[in-house]
Amino acid sequence: MRKESTISNEFYAFSDAMPGGICVIDHEKRILVWNRTLAGWSGSSAEEMINRNLLEAFPHLASPAYRIRIEQVLEGGPPAIFSSQLHRFFLPFTTNDGTPRIQQTSVIGHPGREGEPLHAMIIIEDVTELDREIHSARKLRDLALREVQERKKVEKELRKSEKSYHAIYDQSPIGIEIYTAEGRLAHVNFACLKLFGIETAEEVLNFSLFDDPNVGDEEKKRLRAGESVRYQVLFDFERVKAHNLYRTSRSGTIWLDVLITPLQDPEEGTMGYLVQIMDISERKDAEEALERSRNRYRSLVANVPSVLFRCLPDEGWTMIYMNTRIEEISGYPYTDFIRNSIRTYESIIHPDDRRYVHDSITRSLSAGEQWDIQYRIIHRDGGIRWVQERGRLFSPDSMTRYLDGFIFDITSRKKAEEALVIVNKKLQLLSGITRHDILNQIMILNGFLSFAEKEAEGNQELLLRLEKIHRASDMIQRQIEFTRMYDNLGTKKPAWMNVREMIEGVLADQIPIRQNCGRYQVLADPMIEKVFSNLMENTIRYAKGATGITMQCEEHDDMLVITWEDDGPGIPDEQKEKIFQRGFGRNTGLGLFFSREILSITGISITETGIYGEGARFEIRVPGGVWRRFVEETK
C-alpha cells in the first residue's frame, strides 16, 4: 500500500506521466513511489515494490559507491549523479531485445511531510539509444580522424557513414554540443541553436566552455578532472548579453537540464566534451505549480477552525492523518494519535459515550450515509469538552477504506444550551404560576357573571352584554388552557423523529390514514407530534364528509416533501395563508399557528396547496440536512 500521509495523489499521477523512471525513498530507504515506467522496465508493479527496502531489492546499491552518495542526499547534501559512462546500469533492467538498459541516474532531495526527514527522488533516464547513437558517432569521428589517407573507396564509405551520423546529430530533439579538448566549441546541432536563439553555428564556434558563466565553478573543476557532470540550472540570457558571449534572440530565463561528458581515449586522455541540453522549463513550472498547490492545501488545512481527520475503520479508529487543531480541543499534540503512537482517539472519548459513538458510526456505514454526532471527550487537564463529529466513508478503490471527517468544539454552545434550559424552566415555572392565577381570576369572574345574569333576568339588553362578556371570558380561558400544551416549545434540543411513529401516535379511529413514510426521519422539535395531531384535529373538525387521509413522503433534489391530504371540501384560496395566522378560525385560532412555529425551529415550512372543492392538502417541506433515510436495526 502507498504511504498516504507522505505522498500526494497528484504526485503519483505526475510521476506516472513522466517518460523516465521515478522512484522516491524515505530516510529508511523504503520505496514510496515506483512509477509506471519503472514497473514496465522491471516487470514489478508499484504494489509489489512500494514499502520494500531499495537496498534489499537491489543489493548492489548497498556498496559504498552507491549507498554513501544516496545517504548524503537523504541527509540534505547535493544531488548525486550516476552518469551513463561511469555507472551505466544503476538498476539491472534490460530492453525488449534483452540487452542491458543504459541509464543516466540522478538522486535529488525530495521534501517529506512537515516534521518528517528528507526523502530522495531517484530519476532514471533510459539513454540506451542515445548511447548507441553517440557510440556510433564516436566511431565515425575516429574513423574520420584516423583514416584520412585511406583510399577513395574508404573515403566514400566514410562520408556515407558521416552523413548518417550528421542526420542523427542534426535531427536530435536534444541540444548537442561538441567541444575540443581545450573546451572550444567545434560542433553544435540545430536543436541547440534554436534553444539558445542563435541563427548560425558560425556565430558561436570556438566559444569557450570554461568561460560560460552559466556553468558553475564546481562543475568546471570536475570536468577538468575527467568526471561527467549533470546539473539543472536557471539559464539567464541577460548574463549572456551582459558578458557579450554571443548574439541571441532570446531573453529572460529558462530551466535547463545539462549533461557534460568528457570524451576519453585510453591512450590520449580527454579528447573533448559532449554536452547534452534539454529545456525543462515546463517540468519546472509543473513542479512549482504542484508545490503551490501543496502550500495552498497546507494553508487551508492549518486555518480550518476544526479538527480534520482520516482514520482506518478498525477497532481503535487508527488515525492516518489529523491536523494540529486537535491539541486545542484535547490538549494532546496530533502526533500522539497518528498510528496510535501514544494513544488512540477512542481513549479520550468519555467512557459513557463510547458505545453511542461506535454504534452511530456503524449504523451510518451500513446505510452508506454520513454521520453527525455529538459526544464528550476528556481534556488533558481532566475537564470535559463537548464535540460534534461529522464524517463519512471514503473508498478510492475496492481495497482501500478510510473514514474522513471533521470534529468541532461545541463546548461553549452546550453551555449556552444548558443555560437556556435553566432559563426556560424558570420561565415555565413563572408561566405556570401566572396561568394558574389567571384561571383562578377567570373562575371568580365567571362566578360573578352567573350571579349578574340571575339578577338581570328580564333585562334583555343587559343579558346580551353579559353574554358577550361570558364568551370573551371563555375564549380567554381556552387560550390560556391551550398555552399549557405548548409550554415546552423550544425547550428541548431538536431530535431525529421517525415520521411513521409520529403518524401512528395520531388517533385515527374516525378517519383512516394511508402513508408511505416509514423510511424517513426528520430533525425537529420533539413537539412536532403536535403538528400531526393538529392536522388530524382540523380534518375532523372542518373537513366535513372526509373519508380518508393520505400521507406521502417524496424526495425532490435535497428536500423531503411530506404531504397530508384529505378528501373533504378543502380550503378557499383567500384563506390558505390566513389559517396559519394567530387567532384565525372558529376555535382558539392557535393550532396551525403553533404548528408552523414548531416546524420553523429547524427550518421546516408548512403551506396549504390544495384545490378548493377537492380537499385540503398541507405540504411540509423539509430542507437538506434536516431529514434522512432511516435504516431500522435488525432485532
C-alpha positions as CSV (number, residue, x, y, z in Angstrom):
1,M,0.0,0.0,0.0
2,R,1.1,3.6,-0.5
3,K,2.0,5.8,2.4
4,E,-1.0,8.1,2.3
5,S,0.3,10.7,4.8
6,T,3.6,11.3,2.9
7,I,3.0,11.3,-0.9
8,S,0.0,13.1,-2.5
9,N,-2.2,11.5,-5.3
10,E,-1.2,14.4,-7.5
11,F,2.5,13.4,-7.2
12,Y,1.7,9.7,-8.0
13,A,-0.2,10.9,-11.1
14,F,2.7,13.3,-12.0
15,S,5.3,10.5,-11.6
16,D,3.3,8.1,-13.7
17,A,3.0,10.7,-16.5
18,M,6.8,11.1,-16.7
19,P,8.6,9.2,-19.5
20,G,11.6,8.4,-17.3
21,G,11.8,6.2,-14.2
22,I,10.8,7.9,-10.9
23,C,11.4,6.3,-7.5
24,V,11.1,8.0,-4.2
25,I,12.6,6.5,-1.0
26,D,12.3,7.6,2.6
27,H,15.1,8.0,5.2
28,E,15.0,4.3,5.8
29,K,15.4,3.6,2.1
30,R,11.9,2.2,1.8
31,I,10.3,2.7,-1.6
32,L,7.4,5.2,-1.5
33,V,6.9,5.8,-5.3
34,W,7.6,3.3,-8.1
35,N,6.2,4.9,-11.2
36,R,4.6,3.2,-14.3
37,T,7.9,3.4,-16.3
38,L,9.9,1.6,-13.7
39,A,7.2,-1.0,-13.4
40,G,7.4,-1.6,-17.2
41,W,11.2,-1.8,-17.2
42,S,11.4,-4.1,-14.2
43,G,8.3,-6.2,-14.6
44,S,7.5,-5.5,-10.9
45,S,4.3,-3.4,-10.2
46,A,4.1,-0.5,-7.8
47,E,2.1,-2.7,-5.4
48,E,5.0,-5.2,-5.3
49,M,7.7,-2.6,-4.8
50,I,6.2,0.1,-2.5
51,N,7.4,-0.3,1.1
52,R,10.3,-2.6,0.1
53,N,13.8,-1.6,1.1
54,L,15.7,-0.4,-2.0
55,L,19.0,-1.9,-0.9
56,E,17.3,-5.3,-0.2
57,A,15.5,-5.2,-3.6
58,F,18.8,-4.3,-5.4
59,P,21.7,-5.5,-3.2
60,H,24.4,-3.9,-5.4
61,L,23.2,-0.5,-4.3
62,A,24.4,-1.3,-0.8
63,S,28.0,-1.0,-1.9
64,P,29.7,2.2,-0.8
65,A,30.0,3.6,-4.3
66,Y,26.2,3.9,-4.4
67,R,25.0,3.8,-0.7
68,I,27.2,6.7,0.6
69,R,26.1,9.1,-2.2
70,I,22.4,8.2,-1.7
71,E,22.7,8.7,2.0
72,Q,24.3,12.1,1.5
73,V,21.3,13.2,-0.4
74,L,18.9,11.9,2.3
75,E,21.0,14.0,4.8
76,G,20.5,17.2,2.8
77,G,23.5,17.0,0.7
78,P,23.7,18.0,-3.0
79,P,22.2,15.9,-5.8
80,A,24.1,12.7,-6.8
81,I,24.7,12.0,-10.5
82,F,25.4,8.5,-11.7
83,S,26.4,9.0,-15.3
84,S,25.8,6.7,-18.1
85,Q,29.6,6.5,-18.6
86,L,30.7,5.5,-15.1
87,H,27.5,3.9,-13.8
88,R,25.8,2.6,-16.9
89,F,23.5,0.1,-15.1
90,F,22.2,1.8,-11.9
91,L,19.3,-0.8,-11.9
92,P,19.6,-4.2,-13.6
93,F,17.0,-3.6,-16.4
94,T,17.0,-4.8,-20.0
95,T,15.5,-3.6,-23.2
96,N,12.9,-5.5,-25.2
97,D,15.7,-7.3,-27.1
98,G,17.4,-8.4,-23.9
99,T,20.3,-6.1,-23.9
100,P,21.2,-4.1,-20.8
101,R,19.3,-0.8,-20.5
102,I,21.9,2.0,-20.2
103,Q,20.8,4.6,-17.6
104,Q,21.6,8.2,-16.6
105,T,20.6,8.5,-13.0
106,S,20.1,11.5,-10.7
107,V,19.3,11.4,-7.0
108,I,17.9,14.6,-5.6
109,G,16.3,15.6,-2.2
110,H,12.6,15.4,-2.1
111,P,10.7,17.1,0.8
112,G,8.7,14.9,3.1
113,R,5.7,16.0,5.0
114,E,6.3,18.7,7.6
115,G,8.3,17.3,10.5
116,E,9.5,14.2,8.5
117,P,13.1,13.6,7.3
118,L,14.0,14.4,3.8
119,H,13.2,11.9,1.1
120,A,15.3,11.1,-2.0
121,M,13.8,11.1,-5.5
122,I,15.7,8.8,-8.0
123,I,15.2,9.9,-11.6
124,I,16.4,7.4,-14.2
125,E,16.6,8.2,-17.9
126,D,17.0,5.5,-20.5
127,V,19.9,6.6,-22.7
128,T,20.4,3.3,-24.3
129,E,19.5,4.6,-27.8
130,L,21.3,7.9,-27.2
131,D,24.4,6.0,-26.0
132,R,24.3,3.8,-29.1
133,E,24.0,6.9,-31.3
134,I,26.8,8.6,-29.5
135,H,29.0,5.5,-29.6
136,S,28.3,5.1,-33.3
137,A,29.1,8.8,-33.8
138,R,32.3,8.5,-31.9
139,K,33.4,5.6,-34.1
140,L,32.6,7.5,-37.2
141,R,34.5,10.5,-35.9
142,D,37.5,8.3,-35.0
143,L,37.4,6.8,-38.4
144,A,37.4,10.2,-40.0
145,L,40.4,11.3,-37.9
146,R,42.5,8.2,-38.4
147,E,41.7,7.2,-42.0
148,V,42.1,10.5,-43.8
149,Q,44.7,8.9,-46.1
150,E,42.7,5.8,-47.0
151,R,41.7,5.1,-50.4
152,K,38.8,6.9,-52.2
153,K,36.6,3.9,-51.7
154,V,37.1,4.0,-47.9
155,E,36.6,7.8,-48.0
156,K,33.3,7.3,-49.9
157,E,32.1,4.8,-47.3
158,L,33.2,7.1,-44.5
159,R,31.4,10.1,-46.0
160,K,28.3,7.9,-46.2
161,S,28.6,7.0,-42.6
162,E,29.2,10.6,-41.6
163,K,26.1,11.6,-43.4
164,S,24.1,9.1,-41.4
165,Y,25.8,10.4,-38.2
166,H,25.0,14.0,-39.1
167,A,21.4,13.2,-39.8
168,I,21.0,11.7,-36.4
169,Y,23.1,14.5,-34.8
170,D,21.2,17.3,-36.6
171,Q,17.7,15.9,-36.1
172,S,18.0,15.1,-32.5
173,P,15.5,17.0,-30.3
174,I,18.1,17.3,-27.6
175,G,20.6,20.1,-27.9
176,I,24.0,18.7,-28.5
177,E,27.4,20.5,-28.4
178,I,30.8,19.0,-29.0
179,Y,33.9,20.8,-27.6
180,T,37.6,20.2,-28.2
181,A,40.0,19.0,-25.5
182,E,40.7,22.7,-24.8
183,G,37.0,23.4,-24.3
184,R,36.4,25.2,-27.6
185,L,33.0,24.7,-29.3
186,A,33.6,22.6,-32.5
187,H,30.1,21.4,-33.4
188,V,26.5,22.3,-32.4
189,N,23.3,20.9,-33.8
190,F,20.1,22.7,-34.9
191,A,18.1,21.9,-31.7
192,C,20.8,23.6,-29.6
193,L,20.9,26.7,-31.9
194,K,17.2,27.0,-31.6
195,L,17.3,26.5,-27.8
196,F,19.7,29.4,-27.4
197,G,18.3,31.7,-30.0
198,I,21.3,31.6,-32.3
199,E,21.0,32.0,-36.1
200,T,24.1,30.1,-37.3
201,A,26.7,27.8,-35.8
202,E,29.5,30.1,-37.1
203,E,28.4,32.7,-34.6
204,V,29.4,30.5,-31.7
205,L,32.2,28.4,-33.0
206,N,35.3,28.5,-30.7
207,F,33.0,29.6,-27.8
208,S,34.8,28.6,-24.5
209,L,33.0,26.1,-22.3
210,F,35.1,27.1,-19.3
211,D,34.2,30.8,-19.8
212,D,30.5,30.2,-19.7
213,P,29.1,32.0,-16.6
214,N,26.1,29.6,-16.5
215,V,28.4,26.7,-15.8
216,G,29.4,26.6,-12.1
217,D,32.9,26.6,-10.8
218,E,32.4,23.2,-9.1
219,E,31.2,21.7,-12.4
220,K,34.2,23.1,-14.3
221,K,36.6,21.7,-11.7
222,R,35.0,18.2,-12.0
223,L,35.2,18.4,-15.8
224,R,38.9,19.2,-15.8
225,A,39.3,16.1,-13.5
226,G,37.7,14.0,-16.2
227,E,34.3,13.5,-14.4
228,S,30.9,13.7,-16.0
229,V,28.6,16.3,-14.5
230,R,24.9,16.7,-14.6
231,Y,23.0,19.6,-13.2
232,Q,19.9,21.8,-13.6
233,V,20.4,25.5,-14.0
234,L,18.2,28.5,-14.4
235,F,19.9,29.8,-17.6
236,D,20.0,33.6,-17.8
237,F,20.1,35.1,-21.3
238,E,20.7,38.5,-19.7
239,R,24.0,37.3,-18.4
240,V,24.9,36.1,-21.9
241,K,24.2,39.6,-23.2
242,A,25.9,41.4,-20.4
243,H,29.1,39.4,-21.0
244,N,28.7,39.7,-24.8
245,L,29.2,36.0,-25.2
246,Y,27.2,35.6,-28.4
247,R,24.2,37.2,-30.1
248,T,20.9,35.7,-29.1
249,S,17.2,36.4,-29.9
250,R,16.0,35.1,-26.6
251,S,15.7,36.9,-23.3
252,G,14.8,36.1,-19.7
253,T,15.5,32.8,-18.1
254,I,14.8,29.1,-18.8
255,W,15.4,25.9,-16.8
256,L,18.0,23.6,-18.4
257,D,19.0,20.0,-17.6
258,V,22.7,19.7,-18.7
259,L,24.8,16.6,-19.0
260,I,28.5,17.1,-19.8
261,T,30.6,14.0,-20.6
262,P,34.3,14.1,-21.2
263,L,35.3,12.1,-24.3
264,Q,38.0,9.9,-23.1
265,D,40.6,7.9,-25.1
266,P,42.6,5.2,-23.3
267,E,45.8,6.5,-24.7
268,E,45.4,10.2,-25.3
269,G,43.1,11.0,-22.3
270,T,40.4,13.7,-22.7
271,M,39.8,14.4,-26.4
272,G,36.8,16.7,-26.0
273,Y,33.5,17.2,-24.3
274,L,30.0,16.1,-25.3
275,V,27.2,18.4,-23.9
276,Q,23.6,17.4,-24.0
277,I,21.0,20.0,-23.1
278,M,17.2,19.8,-22.5
279,D,14.8,22.6,-21.8
280,I,12.9,21.5,-18.7
281,S,11.0,24.8,-18.0
282,E,7.6,23.2,-18.4
283,R,8.6,20.4,-16.0
284,K,9.8,23.0,-13.5
285,D,6.6,25.0,-13.9
286,A,4.6,21.9,-13.2
287,E,6.7,21.2,-10.1
288,E,6.3,24.7,-8.9
289,A,2.6,24.6,-9.5
290,L,2.4,21.4,-7.6
291,E,4.3,22.9,-4.7
292,R,2.0,26.0,-4.7
293,S,-1.0,23.6,-4.7
294,R,0.5,21.8,-1.7
295,N,1.2,25.1,0.1
296,R,-2.4,26.2,-0.5
297,Y,-3.7,22.9,0.8
298,R,-1.4,23.2,3.9
299,S,-2.6,26.7,4.5
300,L,-6.3,25.6,4.1
301,V,-5.9,22.7,6.5
302,A,-4.0,24.9,9.0
303,N,-6.7,27.5,9.1
304,V,-9.8,25.3,9.2
305,P,-11.4,26.0,12.5
306,S,-12.0,22.3,13.3
307,V,-10.1,19.0,13.5
308,L,-9.7,17.3,10.2
309,F,-9.0,13.6,10.3
310,R,-8.6,10.4,8.3
311,C,-8.6,7.1,10.1
312,L,-9.0,3.4,9.4
313,P,-12.3,1.7,10.1
314,D,-10.7,-0.7,12.6
315,E,-11.4,-1.4,16.2
316,G,-9.5,1.6,17.6
317,W,-10.0,4.0,14.6
318,T,-6.3,4.2,13.9
319,M,-5.6,7.8,12.8
320,I,-3.8,8.2,9.5
321,Y,-4.0,12.0,9.4
322,M,-5.1,14.6,12.0
323,N,-4.4,18.3,11.9
324,T,-3.0,20.4,14.7
325,R,-6.4,21.7,15.9
326,I,-6.8,18.5,18.0
327,E,-4.3,20.0,20.5
328,E,-6.7,23.0,21.1
329,I,-9.6,20.7,21.8
330,S,-7.9,17.8,23.7
331,G,-4.7,19.2,25.0
332,Y,-2.7,16.5,23.3
333,P,-0.5,17.0,20.2
334,Y,-1.7,15.5,16.9
335,T,1.4,13.3,16.8
336,D,0.1,11.3,19.8
337,F,-2.8,10.0,17.7
338,I,-1.1,9.3,14.4
339,R,-0.8,5.5,14.0
340,N,-1.8,5.3,17.7
341,S,1.8,6.2,18.6
342,I,1.0,7.4,22.1
343,R,-2.8,7.0,22.5
344,T,-5.9,6.2,20.5
345,Y,-8.5,8.8,19.8
346,E,-11.1,6.5,21.2
347,S,-9.2,6.6,24.6
348,I,-10.1,10.3,25.1
349,I,-13.8,9.8,24.3
350,H,-15.9,9.8,27.6
351,P,-16.4,6.2,28.7
352,D,-20.2,6.7,28.9
353,D,-20.3,7.9,25.2
354,R,-18.1,5.3,23.5
355,R,-20.8,2.8,22.8
356,Y,-23.0,5.5,21.4
357,V,-20.3,6.8,19.1
358,H,-19.4,3.3,17.9
359,D,-23.0,2.3,17.2
360,S,-23.8,5.6,15.5
361,I,-20.9,5.3,13.1
362,T,-21.5,1.6,12.5
363,R,-25.2,2.3,11.5
364,S,-24.1,5.1,9.2
365,L,-21.6,3.0,7.5
366,S,-24.1,0.2,7.0
367,A,-26.6,2.7,5.4
368,G,-23.8,4.3,3.3
369,E,-24.5,7.7,4.8
370,Q,-22.5,10.3,6.7
371,W,-22.8,10.6,10.5
372,D,-23.3,13.7,12.5
373,I,-23.0,13.0,16.2
374,Q,-22.3,14.9,19.5
375,Y,-20.3,13.4,22.4
376,R,-17.9,14.3,25.2
377,I,-14.1,13.9,25.3
378,I,-11.8,14.2,28.3
379,H,-9.3,17.0,28.0
380,R,-5.7,16.5,29.1
381,D,-6.4,18.7,32.1
382,G,-9.2,16.4,33.2
383,G,-12.0,18.7,32.0
384,I,-14.9,17.7,29.8
385,R,-15.3,19.1,26.3
386,W,-18.3,18.6,24.0
387,V,-17.6,17.9,20.4
388,Q,-19.6,17.5,17.2
389,E,-18.3,15.0,14.6
390,R,-19.3,14.8,11.0
391,G,-17.8,12.2,8.7
392,R,-18.3,9.6,6.1
393,L,-16.6,6.6,4.4
394,F,-14.1,7.3,1.7
395,S,-13.1,4.4,-0.5
396,P,-10.9,5.3,-3.5
397,D,-10.9,1.7,-4.7
398,S,-12.3,-1.7,-3.7
399,M,-9.3,-2.5,-1.5
400,T,-9.0,0.8,0.5
401,R,-11.4,2.2,3.1
402,Y,-11.0,5.3,5.2
403,L,-13.2,7.4,7.5
404,D,-12.8,11.1,6.7
405,G,-14.4,13.9,8.8
406,F,-14.4,17.0,10.9
407,I,-14.6,17.4,14.7
408,F,-15.8,20.8,16.1
409,D,-15.5,22.0,19.7
410,I,-19.1,22.8,20.8
411,T,-18.4,23.2,24.5
412,S,-19.5,26.9,24.5
413,R,-22.6,26.1,22.6
414,K,-23.5,23.3,25.0
415,K,-23.0,25.6,28.0
416,A,-25.3,28.1,26.3
417,E,-27.9,25.4,25.7
418,E,-27.7,24.3,29.3
419,A,-28.2,27.9,30.4
420,L,-31.1,28.3,28.1
421,V,-32.7,25.1,29.5
422,I,-32.4,26.6,33.0
423,V,-33.9,29.9,31.9
424,N,-36.8,28.1,30.1
425,K,-37.5,26.1,33.2
426,K,-37.8,29.3,35.2
427,L,-40.0,30.8,32.5
428,Q,-42.2,27.7,32.6
429,L,-42.5,28.0,36.3
430,L,-43.4,31.6,36.1
431,S,-45.8,30.9,33.2
432,G,-47.5,28.1,35.2
433,I,-47.9,30.3,38.2
434,T,-49.3,33.1,36.1
435,R,-51.6,30.8,34.2
436,H,-52.9,29.4,37.5
437,D,-53.6,32.9,38.8
438,I,-55.3,34.0,35.6
439,L,-57.5,30.8,35.6
440,N,-58.4,31.5,39.2
441,Q,-59.4,35.0,38.4
442,I,-61.5,33.8,35.4
443,M,-63.2,31.3,37.7
444,I,-64.1,34.2,40.0
445,L,-65.2,36.3,37.0
446,N,-67.4,33.5,35.7
447,G,-69.0,33.2,39.2
448,F,-69.8,36.8,39.4
449,L,-71.2,36.7,35.8
450,S,-73.5,33.9,36.8
451,F,-74.9,36.0,39.7
452,A,-75.2,39.0,37.5
453,E,-77.1,37.0,34.8
454,K,-79.6,35.9,37.5
455,E,-80.1,39.4,38.8
456,A,-80.5,40.7,35.2
457,E,-83.3,38.4,34.3
458,G,-85.9,40.3,32.3
459,N,-83.4,42.9,31.2
460,Q,-82.7,41.6,27.7
461,E,-80.1,44.3,26.8
462,L,-78.1,43.7,29.9
463,L,-78.2,39.9,29.4
464,L,-76.8,40.3,25.9
465,R,-73.9,42.4,27.2
466,L,-73.2,39.8,29.9
467,E,-73.3,37.0,27.3
468,K,-70.6,38.8,25.3
469,I,-68.5,39.2,28.5
470,H,-69.1,35.4,29.2
471,R,-67.9,34.5,25.6
472,A,-64.8,36.7,26.0
473,S,-64.1,35.0,29.3
474,D,-64.5,31.5,27.8
475,M,-62.2,32.5,24.9
476,I,-59.5,33.7,27.3
477,Q,-59.8,30.5,29.4
478,R,-59.5,28.3,26.2
479,Q,-56.4,30.2,25.1
480,I,-54.8,30.0,28.5
481,E,-55.5,26.3,28.6
482,F,-54.2,25.9,25.1
483,T,-50.8,27.5,26.0
484,R,-50.3,24.8,28.6
485,M,-50.0,22.3,25.7
486,Y,-47.1,24.3,24.2
487,D,-45.3,25.2,27.4
488,N,-42.3,23.1,26.3
489,L,-42.0,24.6,22.8
490,G,-38.3,25.1,22.0
491,T,-37.1,24.0,25.5
492,K,-35.6,20.7,24.2
493,K,-33.0,20.3,21.6
494,P,-34.1,19.1,18.2
495,A,-34.0,15.3,17.8
496,W,-34.4,12.8,15.0
497,M,-38.0,11.8,14.9
498,N,-39.4,8.8,12.9
499,V,-42.2,10.0,10.7
500,R,-44.1,6.7,10.8
501,E,-44.0,6.6,14.6
502,M,-45.4,10.1,14.8
503,I,-48.3,9.2,12.5
504,E,-49.0,6.1,14.5
505,G,-49.3,8.3,17.5
506,V,-52.2,10.2,15.9
507,L,-55.6,8.9,16.8
508,A,-57.1,7.7,13.5
509,D,-60.2,6.0,14.9
510,Q,-62.6,8.3,13.0
511,I,-60.6,8.8,9.7
512,P,-58.1,6.2,8.4
513,I,-54.6,7.2,7.3
514,R,-52.7,5.8,4.4
515,Q,-48.9,6.6,4.3
516,N,-45.6,5.6,2.8
517,C,-43.2,7.5,5.2
518,G,-41.7,4.6,7.1
519,R,-38.2,5.1,5.7
520,Y,-37.7,8.7,6.9
521,Q,-36.6,10.7,10.0
522,V,-36.7,14.4,10.4
523,L,-34.7,16.6,12.8
524,A,-37.3,18.7,14.6
525,D,-38.5,19.9,18.0
526,P,-40.0,16.9,19.9
527,M,-43.3,18.7,19.9
528,I,-43.6,18.0,16.1
529,E,-46.0,15.3,17.1
530,K,-48.5,18.1,17.9
531,V,-48.3,19.2,14.3
532,F,-49.8,15.9,13.0
533,S,-52.3,15.9,15.9
534,N,-53.4,19.5,14.9
535,L,-53.7,18.4,11.3
536,M,-55.9,15.4,12.3
537,E,-58.0,17.7,14.6
538,N,-58.5,20.2,11.7
539,T,-59.6,17.4,9.4
540,I,-62.1,16.0,11.9
541,R,-63.4,19.5,12.8
542,Y,-63.6,21.2,9.4
543,A,-63.3,18.5,6.6
544,K,-67.0,17.5,6.7
545,G,-67.6,14.3,4.8
546,A,-63.9,13.3,4.6
547,T,-63.4,9.5,4.4
548,G,-59.6,9.2,4.5
549,I,-56.2,10.9,4.8
550,T,-53.3,10.2,2.5
551,M,-49.7,10.9,3.6
552,Q,-46.9,10.9,1.1
553,C,-43.1,11.4,1.5
554,E,-41.3,12.3,-1.7
555,E,-37.7,13.4,-2.3
556,H,-37.1,16.4,-4.5
557,D,-33.4,17.1,-5.1
558,D,-32.1,17.5,-1.5
559,M,-35.5,18.3,0.0
560,L,-38.1,15.9,1.5
561,V,-41.7,16.9,0.9
562,I,-44.4,15.4,3.3
563,T,-48.0,15.9,2.2
564,W,-51.2,15.5,4.2
565,E,-54.3,15.3,2.0
566,D,-57.9,14.7,2.9
567,D,-61.0,14.3,0.6
568,G,-63.1,16.9,2.3
569,P,-64.3,20.2,0.9
570,G,-60.9,21.9,1.1
571,I,-59.9,25.5,2.0
572,P,-60.8,28.6,0.0
573,D,-57.9,30.3,-1.8
574,E,-58.2,33.5,0.2
575,Q,-57.8,31.6,3.5
576,K,-54.8,29.4,2.6
577,E,-52.3,31.7,4.3
578,K,-54.7,33.2,6.9
579,I,-55.2,29.8,8.6
580,F,-51.6,30.0,9.9
581,Q,-52.2,33.4,11.5
582,R,-52.7,33.6,15.2
583,G,-56.3,33.9,16.2
584,F,-57.8,32.9,12.8
585,G,-60.6,30.4,12.9
586,R,-63.7,29.4,14.8
587,N,-61.8,27.7,17.7
588,T,-58.7,29.1,19.5
589,G,-57.1,30.1,16.2
590,L,-53.7,28.8,17.6
591,G,-53.3,25.2,16.3
592,L,-51.9,25.8,12.9
593,F,-50.1,28.9,14.1
594,F,-48.2,26.9,16.6
595,S,-47.7,24.1,14.1
596,R,-45.8,26.5,11.8
597,E,-43.7,27.8,14.8
598,I,-42.8,24.2,15.9
599,L,-41.6,23.3,12.4
600,S,-39.7,26.6,11.8
601,I,-37.3,25.8,14.7
602,T,-35.3,23.6,12.3
603,G,-36.1,25.4,9.1
604,I,-39.1,23.2,8.1
605,S,-42.0,25.0,6.4
606,I,-45.7,24.2,6.0
607,T,-48.2,25.6,3.5
608,E,-51.7,24.7,2.2
609,T,-51.7,23.9,-1.5
610,G,-54.9,22.0,-2.1
611,I,-57.7,22.8,-4.6
612,Y,-60.8,24.1,-3.1
613,G,-63.6,21.6,-3.6
614,E,-61.2,18.6,-3.9
615,G,-59.9,18.5,-0.3
616,A,-57.2,20.1,1.9
617,R,-53.5,19.5,1.1
618,F,-50.9,20.5,3.6
619,E,-47.3,20.4,2.2
620,I,-44.4,20.2,4.7
621,R,-41.1,20.9,3.1
622,V,-38.0,19.6,5.0
623,P,-34.7,21.0,3.7
624,G,-31.5,19.0,3.2
625,G,-29.6,18.1,6.3
626,V,-32.8,18.0,8.4
627,W,-34.0,14.7,7.1
628,R,-32.5,11.3,6.4
629,R,-33.5,7.8,5.3
630,F,-33.9,5.6,8.3
631,V,-32.4,2.1,8.5
632,E,-34.1,0.1,11.2
633,E,-31.9,-2.1,13.3
634,T,-32.5,-5.9,12.9
635,K,-33.9,-7.3,16.0
